[in-house]
């Protein structure tokens, strides 16, 4: 039984790398703009289809597709912020207008149904050398494709931390997230910062998609299930905390992996959302988050 638990925790830890990547993008937008982006999962779906077609049409390995998808998705996110969200923020008096939340939900439905129209509902897969490859760590099995997802999470967290800590733009993003009014007094254009934050959060989906495509099916509704888990992760790890998103993603993966040994996957999902509700009651800021007024 101990071996089974360790194997389940190890497998969950690896898939948690993908969860953490998706939560990173969601958390960056919330931490900067205080806006919950319901389109985050659908943007992941867009990134997965981009990676899929790049592989099919050009033979580009999925792990190399971020060279194309990351800049394209950054531009898409930047454009969404400028064209769709900024006008709503300018019109509303509150910092967190309900209209923005509803707009991102509408955008998610639009993109999902557009993908359904273009690509139908058929499941698509990509087979590469890493798809079914495994390593043996003593008596335990390590999925190669999921291992690289964990590596991608750690590398992305490190890169984002360095960017937010050691660059002028990164420090400006942090300043706007902490106190928009003070940032304005310091000469920071918060609207422009929002554009970059949304663009970066969307670009991260290009990295997440590259790690998912080798072992996960692709279809128009694929982003919805990941979005729900991303909400659990950002609440568990801490709203607006990059390390919290990574830690929360790994924790959710481990919970799924361990609980899945004893019972059905649906029970693991029930437990996750029970933890989500409990965290909202007892520590809304999450494990690594900071209480804000």
C-alpha positions as CSV (number, residue, x, y, z in Angstrom):
1,X,0.0,0.0,0.0
2,X,2.9,2.4,0.8
3,X,4.3,1.8,-2.7
4,X,0.9,2.6,-4.2
5,X,0.6,5.8,-2.2
6,X,4.1,6.9,-3.3
7,X,3.4,6.1,-6.9
8,X,0.1,8.0,-6.8
9,X,1.7,11.0,-5.2
10,X,4.5,11.0,-7.7
11,X,2.1,10.8,-10.7
12,X,-0.1,13.5,-9.1
13,X,3.0,15.7,-8.6
14,X,3.9,15.5,-12.3
15,X,0.4,16.3,-13.6
16,X,0.3,19.1,-11.0
17,X,3.0,20.8,-13.0
18,X,0.4,21.4,-15.8
19,X,-2.2,22.6,-13.3
20,X,0.3,25.1,-11.9
21,X,1.1,26.5,-15.3
22,X,-2.5,27.2,-16.0
23,X,-3.1,28.7,-12.5
24,X,0.0,31.0,-13.1
25,X,-1.7,32.8,-15.9
26,X,-5.0,33.1,-14.0
27,X,-3.2,34.4,-10.9
28,X,-1.2,37.0,-12.8
29,X,-4.3,38.6,-14.2
30,X,-6.1,38.5,-10.8
31,X,-3.0,39.8,-8.9
32,X,-2.6,42.8,-11.2
33,X,-6.2,43.6,-12.2
34,X,-8.3,42.0,-9.6
35,X,-10.3,40.4,-12.4
36,X,-11.2,36.7,-12.7
37,X,-10.6,35.7,-16.3
38,X,-13.1,33.0,-17.2
39,X,-11.6,32.8,-20.7
40,X,-8.3,31.4,-19.3
41,X,-9.2,27.8,-20.0
42,X,-10.5,28.6,-23.4
43,X,-7.3,30.4,-24.2
44,X,-5.5,27.2,-23.2
45,X,-7.7,25.4,-25.7
46,X,-6.7,27.9,-28.4
47,X,-3.0,27.3,-27.5
48,X,-3.4,23.5,-27.7
49,X,-5.0,23.7,-31.2
50,X,-2.2,26.0,-32.3
51,X,0.4,23.5,-31.1
52,X,-1.5,20.6,-32.7
53,X,-1.7,22.3,-36.1
54,X,1.9,23.4,-36.0
55,X,2.9,19.8,-35.4
56,X,0.6,18.4,-38.1
57,X,1.4,21.0,-40.8
58,X,5.1,21.6,-40.2
59,X,6.2,18.6,-38.1
60,X,7.4,20.9,-35.3
61,X,7.8,19.1,-32.0
62,X,5.2,20.2,-29.5
63,X,7.9,21.2,-27.0
64,X,9.2,23.7,-29.6
65,X,5.9,25.2,-30.4
66,X,6.2,27.9,-27.7
67,X,8.7,29.6,-30.0
68,X,5.6,30.4,-32.1
69,X,2.7,30.2,-29.8
70,X,4.0,32.3,-26.9
71,X,4.5,35.5,-28.9
72,X,1.3,35.0,-30.9
73,X,-0.7,34.4,-27.7
74,X,0.9,37.4,-26.0
75,X,-0.3,39.5,-28.9
76,X,-3.8,37.9,-28.7
77,X,-4.0,38.6,-24.9
78,X,-2.7,42.2,-25.4
79,X,-5.4,42.7,-28.1
80,X,-8.2,41.3,-25.9
81,X,-7.2,43.6,-23.1
82,X,-7.0,46.7,-25.4
83,X,-10.2,46.0,-27.4
84,X,-12.5,44.3,-25.0
85,X,-11.5,44.9,-21.4
86,X,-10.0,48.4,-21.3
87,X,-13.2,50.1,-22.6
88,X,-15.2,48.4,-19.8
89,X,-12.7,49.4,-17.1
90,X,-12.7,53.0,-18.4
91,X,-16.5,53.1,-18.3
92,X,-17.0,51.6,-14.8
93,X,-16.2,53.3,-11.6
94,X,-15.2,50.3,-9.6
95,X,-11.9,48.5,-9.9
96,X,-13.5,45.1,-10.3
97,X,-16.5,45.7,-12.5
98,X,-18.9,42.8,-13.0
99,X,-19.0,43.6,-16.7
100,X,-15.4,42.5,-17.2
101,X,-16.1,39.1,-15.6
102,X,-19.2,38.6,-17.8
103,X,-17.2,39.7,-20.8
104,X,-14.5,37.1,-20.2
105,X,-17.2,34.5,-19.8
106,X,-18.8,35.5,-23.1
107,X,-15.4,35.4,-24.8
108,X,-14.9,31.9,-23.5
109,X,-18.2,30.8,-25.0
110,X,-17.4,32.5,-28.3
111,X,-14.0,31.0,-28.7
112,X,-15.2,27.5,-27.6
113,X,-18.1,27.5,-30.1
114,X,-15.9,28.9,-32.8
115,X,-13.5,26.1,-32.3
116,X,-16.4,23.6,-32.4
117,X,-17.5,25.1,-35.7
118,X,-14.0,24.9,-37.2
119,X,-12.7,21.7,-35.9
120,X,-15.9,19.8,-34.8
121,X,-16.0,17.9,-31.6
122,X,-13.6,15.1,-32.5
123,X,-10.8,14.4,-30.1
124,X,-7.3,15.0,-31.6
125,X,-4.1,13.6,-30.3
126,X,-0.4,14.0,-31.0
127,X,2.0,11.0,-30.8
128,X,5.7,11.8,-30.2
129,X,8.5,9.9,-28.6
130,X,7.7,11.3,-25.1
131,X,4.0,10.3,-25.3
132,X,4.3,6.8,-23.8
133,X,7.9,6.9,-22.6
134,X,8.6,6.3,-19.0
135,X,11.6,6.2,-16.6
136,X,11.9,3.9,-13.7
137,X,12.9,5.4,-10.4
138,X,13.6,2.3,-8.4
139,X,10.2,0.6,-8.2
140,X,8.3,3.7,-9.4
141,X,7.2,4.8,-12.8
142,X,7.8,8.4,-14.0
143,X,6.0,9.6,-17.1
144,X,8.5,11.4,-19.3
145,X,6.0,13.8,-20.8
146,X,4.6,14.7,-17.4
147,X,8.1,15.1,-16.0
148,X,8.8,17.8,-18.6
149,X,5.5,19.5,-17.6
150,X,6.9,19.8,-14.0
151,X,10.2,21.1,-15.4
152,X,8.3,23.7,-17.5
153,X,6.4,24.8,-14.4
154,X,9.5,25.4,-12.3
155,X,11.3,27.1,-15.2
156,X,8.3,29.4,-15.8
157,X,7.9,30.3,-12.2
158,X,11.6,31.1,-12.0
159,X,11.4,33.2,-15.2
160,X,8.3,35.1,-14.0
161,X,9.9,35.7,-10.6
162,X,13.0,37.1,-12.2
163,X,11.0,39.3,-14.6
164,X,8.7,40.7,-11.9
165,X,11.6,41.3,-9.5
166,X,14.4,42.5,-11.7
167,X,12.9,44.4,-14.6
168,X,11.2,47.9,-14.6
169,X,8.1,46.5,-16.3
170,X,7.9,43.6,-13.8
171,X,8.2,46.0,-10.9
172,X,5.5,48.2,-12.4
173,X,3.2,45.2,-12.7
174,X,3.8,44.4,-9.0
175,X,3.2,48.0,-8.0
176,X,-0.1,48.2,-9.9
177,X,-1.2,45.0,-8.3
178,X,-0.3,46.2,-4.8
179,X,-1.8,49.7,-5.0
180,X,-3.1,51.2,-8.2
181,X,-3.5,54.7,-6.9
182,X,0.0,54.9,-5.5
183,X,1.4,53.5,-8.8
184,X,-0.4,56.3,-10.7
185,X,1.1,58.9,-8.4
186,X,4.5,57.4,-9.3
187,X,3.8,58.0,-12.9
188,X,2.9,54.4,-13.9
189,X,0.2,54.1,-16.5
190,X,-1.9,51.3,-15.0
191,X,-3.9,50.7,-18.2
192,X,-0.8,49.9,-20.2
193,X,0.4,47.7,-17.4
194,X,-2.9,45.8,-17.6
195,X,-2.3,45.2,-21.3
196,X,1.1,43.6,-20.6
197,X,-0.2,41.5,-17.7
198,X,-3.1,40.1,-19.7
199,X,-0.7,39.4,-22.6
200,X,1.8,37.6,-20.4
201,X,-0.9,35.5,-18.7
202,X,-2.2,34.4,-22.1
203,X,1.4,33.7,-23.4
204,X,1.9,31.3,-20.4
205,X,-0.9,29.2,-21.9
206,X,1.4,28.5,-24.9
207,X,3.9,26.8,-22.5
208,X,1.1,24.9,-20.8
209,X,-0.3,23.7,-24.1
210,X,3.1,22.5,-25.3
211,X,3.4,20.3,-22.2
212,X,-0.2,19.0,-22.5
213,X,-0.4,18.1,-26.2
214,X,2.0,15.1,-26.1
215,X,-0.2,13.2,-23.7
216,X,-3.6,14.8,-23.5
217,X,-6.5,14.9,-26.0
218,X,-7.4,18.1,-27.8
219,X,-11.0,19.3,-28.4
220,X,-13.0,22.5,-28.1
221,X,-14.1,21.9,-24.5
222,X,-10.7,20.8,-23.1
223,X,-10.1,24.1,-21.3
224,X,-13.2,24.0,-19.1
225,X,-12.1,21.2,-16.8
226,X,-8.6,22.8,-16.4
227,X,-10.2,26.2,-15.6
228,X,-12.2,24.8,-12.7
229,X,-9.1,23.2,-11.2
230,X,-7.2,26.5,-11.7
231,X,-9.8,28.3,-9.6
232,X,-9.2,25.8,-6.8
233,X,-5.5,26.2,-7.2
234,X,-5.4,30.0,-7.0
235,X,-7.6,30.0,-3.9
236,X,-5.5,27.2,-2.3
237,X,-2.1,28.7,-3.1
238,X,-3.0,32.4,-2.7
239,X,-4.7,34.9,-4.9
240,X,-2.1,36.9,-6.7
241,X,0.9,34.7,-5.5
242,X,3.0,33.1,-8.2
243,X,4.7,30.6,-5.9
244,X,1.3,29.9,-4.4
245,X,0.0,29.0,-7.9
246,X,2.8,26.6,-8.4
247,X,2.5,25.1,-4.9
248,X,-1.3,24.9,-5.2
249,X,-1.0,23.1,-8.6
250,X,1.3,20.5,-7.2
251,X,-0.9,20.0,-4.1
252,X,-4.0,19.5,-6.2
253,X,-2.2,17.0,-8.4
254,X,-1.0,15.0,-5.4
255,X,-4.4,15.0,-3.8
256,X,-5.9,13.6,-7.1
257,X,-3.2,11.0,-7.4
258,X,-3.4,9.7,-3.9
259,X,-7.2,9.8,-3.5
260,X,-7.5,8.1,-7.0
261,X,-5.8,5.0,-5.6
262,X,-8.6,4.3,-3.2
263,X,-11.7,5.5,-5.0
264,X,-13.1,6.9,-8.2
265,X,-11.8,10.1,-9.7
266,X,-15.1,11.8,-9.0
267,X,-14.5,11.5,-5.3
268,X,-11.2,13.2,-5.7
269,X,-12.9,16.1,-7.4
270,X,-15.5,16.3,-4.6
271,X,-12.7,16.5,-2.0
272,X,-10.9,19.2,-4.0
273,X,-13.9,21.4,-4.1
274,X,-14.6,20.7,-0.4
275,X,-11.0,22.0,0.3
276,X,-11.8,25.0,-2.0
277,X,-14.9,25.9,0.0
278,X,-13.1,25.4,3.4
279,X,-10.3,27.7,2.2
280,X,-12.7,30.4,1.3
281,X,-14.2,30.3,4.7
282,X,-11.1,30.0,6.9
283,X,-8.3,31.6,4.9
284,X,-9.6,33.4,1.8
285,X,-6.0,34.7,1.0
286,X,-4.8,31.2,0.5
287,X,-1.6,29.5,1.8
288,X,0.9,32.1,0.5
289,X,-1.5,35.0,-0.2
290,X,-1.7,38.2,1.7
291,X,-4.9,39.7,3.0
292,X,-5.9,42.8,1.2
293,X,-8.3,45.6,2.0
